[in-house]
């Protein structure tokens, strides 16, 4: 997380988002009904939970720091205003005493009548009026200052209460993370006892994902070649293209798609459990995972939805019966993997948010996980850069 200066409001919003993410992790990953546990998967999930909780603690600490600064600043303002109020009250008190003494020595009328001439009488009258106005203004300033001090006191109390709540929250998170780390140690110990078995299972999953991705790559490559042959039929000396040759409508769709980078909807609502790209395996040193897209865990019975307007390029059925839907958006293709059933067919025109298939729920792990890949022609992109930030 960036430690650059962030306002307390930004940190508060960030804390709320992470807490919401924690809630989703618990409901979508840890509270699912499992027929059988897998220590390797459980450890991966627990690592994500610990990492998210660490981000939450860091955000709470930064927010507490900002609150401390605000409390210090408010305390200083309060002290300055209290000093100013005392000075105003002292001056006002002195003024009232002088005014009283003046009244006891001679009346206002006598003060005016004792003037040597009209001009002096006029000046004395003006002085009396100004003195009265000054008294009134001084009294109003005292009332304004009292009101300001009350607001500062209330604000200070609110910040102190907010800080106390944050400290309670931080303590709870630190206690929870200690429990998580104890569970983490047990799982690591369990995996080490059967390391060869877990490595075999992991390599099998990696190979299967590669096969599915290779088939999708092949489908896109064939679709590009087929579309370009059709588009260039009868034309001579046509330069071979590695990407889709687009008509005007498709170019317009492409431009709209690119303009929405970073603001495309999620294909399902949930938690990202695997990021895009090559990454070291969290448990086994030396093993790297090349992730073609995102893994998003969602609620059971969720439908994968198209992230943008487009056309169903193809549907792929895998050996295990699960399906993938490929949607073309100009020369971008979004792929929705690990579907139990499809709700569209090849050639269908879809709009943003249209359901394209029901996401498969694993009966053993209890998880409902969508594999989501994004291409530009044959180049895989990081989908996280294109969908909305939470």
MOPE-V231446 format. One record per pair of residues at least 12 apart in sequence whose C-alpha atoms are under 10 Angstrom apart, sorted by the first residue. I is the first residue (numbers start at 0). J is the second residue. Records with the same first field share a line. If there is no record, write none. Layout:
I: J  J
//
This chain:
0: 54  57  58
2: 57  58  61
4: 61  65
5: 61  62  65
6: 61  62  65
7: 61  62  63  64  65  66  69
8: 62  65
9: 62
10: 58  59  60  61  62  63  65
11: 58  59  61  62  63
12: 58
13: 54  55  58  59  62  389
14: 54  55  56  57  58  59  62
15: 55  58
16: 55  389
17: 51  52  54  55  56  58  389
18: 51  52  54  55
19: 389
20: 48  51  52  55  269  270  271  389
21: 47  48  49  51  52  55  270
23: 268  269  270  296  297  298
24: 44  45  47  48  51  269  270  271  272  296  297
25: 44  48
26: 269  297  298
27: 269  270  296  297  298  299  365  366  367  368
28: 41  44  45  48  270  272  296  297  298  364  365  366  367
29: 41  44  45  48  365  366
30: 365  366
31: 298  299  364  365  366  367
32: 362  363  364  365  366
33: 361  362  363  364  365  366
34: 361  362  363  364  365
35: 362  363  364  365
36: 363  364  365
37: 186  190  197  363  364
38: 183  185  186  187  188  189  190  193  197
39: 186  187  189  190  194  197  198  200  201  281  282  283
40: 186  197  201  364
41: 182  183  186  364
42: 182  183  184  185  186  187  190  281  282
43: 183  186  272  273  280  281  282
44: 183  272
45: 179  180  182  183  186
46: 179  180  183  281  282
47: 271  272  273
48: 176  179
49: 172  175  176  177  178  179  180  183
50: 176
52: 169  172  173  175  176  179
53: 172  173  176
55: 168  169  172
56: 165  168  169  170  171  172  173  176
57: 169
58: 169
59: 162  165  166  168  169  172
60: 165  166  169
62: 161  162  165
63: 158  161  162  163  164  165  166  169
64: 162
65: 162
66: 155  158  159  161  162  165
67: 158  159  162
69: 154  155  158  159
70: 154  155  156  157  158  159  162
71: 155
72: 155
73: 151  152  154  155  158
74: 151  152  155
76: 148  151
77: 147  148  149  150  151  152  155
78: 148
79: 148
80: 144  145  147  148  151
81: 144  145  147  148
83: 141  144
84: 140  141  142  143  144  145  148
85: 141
86: 141
87: 137  138  140  141  144
88: 137  138  140  141
90: 134  137
91: 133  134  135  137  138  141
94: 130  133  134  137
95: 134
98: 130  131  134
107: 123  124  127
108: 124
110: 123  124  127
111: 123  124  127
187: 282
190: 282  283
191: 282  283
194: 283
197: 283
198: 282  283  286
201: 280  283  286  288
202: 286  288
205: 287  288  289  290
207: 317  318
208: 289  290  291  370
209: 289  290  291
210: 317
211: 315  316  317  318  322  323  336  337
212: 290  291  292  334  336  372
214: 315  316  317
215: 313  314  315  323  324  325  334  336  372  377
216: 374  376  377  378  379
217: 377
218: 312  313  314  315  325
219: 242  243  312  313  325  327  332  374  376  377
220: 241  242  243  376  377
222: 242  243  312  313  376
223: 240  241  242  243  244  330  376  377
224: 239  240  241  242  243  244
225: 243
226: 242  243  244  245
227: 239  240  241  242  243  244  245
228: 244
229: 244
230: 243  244  245  246
231: 244
241: 376  377
242: 330  331  375  376  377  378
243: 329  330  331  375  376  377
244: 329  330
245: 329  330
246: 329
247: 329
248: 329
249: 309  327  328  329  330
250: 328  329  330
251: 328  329
252: 307  308  309  327  328  329  330  331
253: 308  309  327  328  329  330  331
254: 328  329
255: 307  308  328  329
256: 306  307  308  309  328  329  330  331  385
257: 328  329  331  385
259: 307  385  386  387
260: 382  383  384  385  386  387
261: 382  383  384  385  386  387  388
262: 306  384  385  386  387  388
263: 305  306  307  351  382  383  384  385  386  387  388
264: 304  305  306  307  351  352  385  386  387  388
265: 295  303  304  305  306  352  371  382  383  385  386  387  388  389
266: 295  302  303  304  305  306  307  333  334  335  351  352  353  354  355  369  370  371  386
267: 295  296  297  298  301  302  303  304  305  306  352  354  358  368  369  371
268: 295  296  297  298  301  302  303  304
269: 294  295  296  297  298  301  367  368  369
270: 293  294  295  296  297  298  368
271: 293  294  295  296  297  368  369  370  383
272: 293  294  295  296  368
273: 288  290  292  293  294  295  296  370
274: 289  290  291  292  293  294  295  381  382  383
275: 288  289  290  291  292  293  294  371  372  379  380  381  382  383
276: 288  289  290  291  292  293  379  380  381
277: 289  290  291
278: 290
290: 370  372  381
291: 370  371  372  373  374  379  380  381  382
292: 334  335  370  371  372  373  374  379  380  381  382  383
293: 368  369  370  371  372  373  381  382  383
294: 336  337  368  369  370  371  372
295: 367  368  369  370  371
296: 358  360  366  367  368  369  370
297: 358  360  366  367  368  369
298: 358  360  366  367  368
299: 357  358  359  360  361  365  366  367  368
300: 339  357  358  359  360  367
301: 354  356  357  358  359  360  367  368  369
302: 338  339  340  341  342  353  354  355  356  357  358  359  369
303: 324  335  336  337  338  341  342  352  353  354  355  356  357  358  369  370  371
304: 335  349  350  351  352  353  354  355  356  357
305: 324  325  326  333  334  335  349  350  351  352  353  354  355  356
306: 326  328  333  349  350  351  352  353  354  385  386
307: 326  327  328  333  349  350  351  352  353
308: 326  327  328  329  348  349  350  351  352  353
309: 325  326  327  328  329  331  332  333  346  347  348  349  350  351
310: 325  326  327  328  329  332  344  345  346  347  348  349  350
311: 324  325  326  327  328  332  333  334  343  344  345  346  347  348  349  355
312: 324  325  326  327  328  332  333  334  344  345  346  347  348
313: 325  326  327  334  343  344  345  346  347
314: 326  334  335  336  341  343  344  345  346
315: 336  341  345
316: 336  337  338  340  341
317: 336  337
319: 337
320: 337  338  339  340
321: 336  337  338  339  340  341  358  359
322: 335  336  337  338  339  340  341  356  357  358  359
323: 335  336  337  338  339  340  341  355  356  358  369  370  371
324: 336  337  338  340  341  342  343  344  345  355  356
325: 345  355  372  373
326: 345  346  347  348  349  355  373
327: 346  348  349  374  375  376
328: 349  374  375
329: 375  376
330: 374  375  376  377
331: 373  374  375  376  377  378  379  380
332: 372  373  374  375  376  377  378  379
333: 371  372  373  374  375  379  380  382
334: 370  371  372  373  374
335: 355  356  358  369  370  371  372  373
336: 356  358  359  368  369  370  371  372
337: 356  357  358  359  360  361  367  368  369  370  371
338: 355  356  357  358  359  360  367  368  369  370
339: 356  357  358  359  360  361
340: 355  356  357  358  359
341: 354  355  356  357  358
342: 354  355  356  357
343: 355  356
357: 369
358: 370
373: 385
//
